[in-house]
Amino acid sequence: MRAQLATTLDNLGTDYLDIYFLHSSDFGPDDRYLPDAVDLMSKWRSQGVIRAVGMRAPHQFAEEWATADGPEGAETRRWLYLFDRVRPDVVTARYNLISRLYGDHETDIFRFARRNGVGILIKQVFGKGLLLQSGSGPDQRQYSAADHRSTDPAFTPDHRHRVDARLAPLRDRYGHSTSAMVRLCVQYALHHAPDAAILAGFRNANQIDAIIAALDHPLLADDITQIRAVLHGNPYTD
Ligand SMILES: NC(=O)c1ccc[n+]([C@@H]2O[C@H](COP(=O)([O-])OP(=O)(O)OC[C@H]3O[C@@H](n4cnc5c(N)ncnc54)[C@H](OP(=O)(O)O)[C@@H]3O)[C@@H](O)[C@H]2O)c1
């Protein structure tokens, strides 16, 4: 961890990080390295080398699942255990148009974070770009072997085609341009969690411009209701 932090600071040409994210949940046999890792992050934070500790949340999470049998319950219990040990300042959560919806009886990651006084950084608002391939046809985009999406099952031509078809009614309603879909993605997430920050990925200046422009055009509650009805067949009651 020390060597990696030093390399990161060097690569970025900075002497501190706003957020230090703990991605791994593997701390060796019997979590042998967990206490030292937690102590080290705490020390860095008090020294100001990092300003906050972050931790990734499971892609799907409801606190109540912790009492369930099976892999979902085990994953939830493990994550809650680590959360209690690490006590992060921020968690990252995947949230986008096609994310699972949670019922009022479920404590999703957003409710959980609020209750614990922890910030949320939303990632994958564009589904790593999957949600922005509007109408381009399933086979047009090729990913190089160096791009992690080349082996991601969500990016097989078949799955891309299915997502494309699912989003078609939204394009008919909100516009066929990529900017229109960027706006939907960004504002759908911000509407759900106005107290969260979005970590939006971009590849070039045009993409940044589209993301910034999207911030000026919020969605209304009625839009969210309709988007959810189209994509999930589920009315929105926030
Ligand atoms: N997902 C994770 O678990 C994770 C973990 C650690 C760090 N990160 C970092 O977090 C950032 C966000 O990544 P993410 O995985 O959450 O992905 P994301 O933000 O859902 O999607 C980012 C992708 O969306 C596409 N995009 C963005 N704006 C666009 C526009 N205006 N027009 C067309 N395409 C546009 C780009 O795809 P193209 O590349 O195809 O142009 C971009 O790479 C990235 O810097 C990533 O490295 C992510």
The ligand as an ORCA input file, in Angstrom:
! r2SCAN-3c Opt
* xyz 0 1
  N     -16.413      1.212    -12.899
  C     -15.494      1.032    -11.962
  O     -15.548      0.100    -11.158
  C     -14.340      1.981    -11.803
  C     -13.388      1.699    -10.875
  C     -12.322      2.577    -10.704
  C     -12.239      3.714    -11.469
  N     -13.172      3.946    -12.393
  C     -13.031      5.159    -13.161
  O     -14.220      5.902    -12.998
  C     -14.452      6.701    -14.156
  C     -15.854      6.433    -14.587
  O     -15.899      5.188    -15.192
  P     -17.145      4.247    -15.175
  O     -16.630      2.855    -15.243
  O     -18.026      4.622    -14.030
  O     -17.835      4.540    -16.573
  P     -18.990      5.566    -17.025
  O     -18.754      6.901    -16.428
  O     -20.303      4.901    -16.857
  O     -18.696      5.588    -18.610
  C     -17.570      6.218    -19.115
  C     -17.583      6.067    -20.623
  O     -18.744      6.659    -21.160
  C     -18.443      7.130    -22.453
  N     -18.832      8.549    -22.541
  C     -18.787      9.506    -21.592
  N     -19.257     10.666    -22.046
  C     -19.606     10.448    -23.341
  C     -20.147     11.261    -24.357
  N     -20.438     12.544    -24.146
  N     -20.380     10.710    -25.567
  C     -20.100      9.405    -25.780
  N     -19.585      8.581    -24.866
  C     -19.332      9.095    -23.655
  C     -16.959      6.968    -22.682
  O     -16.864      5.775    -23.437
  P     -15.750      5.542    -24.563
  O     -14.509      5.221    -23.782
  O     -16.290      4.355    -25.288
  O     -15.660      6.791    -25.372
  C     -16.432      6.777    -21.287
  O     -15.266      6.005    -21.240
  C     -13.398      6.275    -15.178
  O     -12.380      7.241    -15.133
  C     -12.926      4.938    -14.630
  O     -11.602      4.662    -15.023
  C     -14.232      3.119    -12.581
*
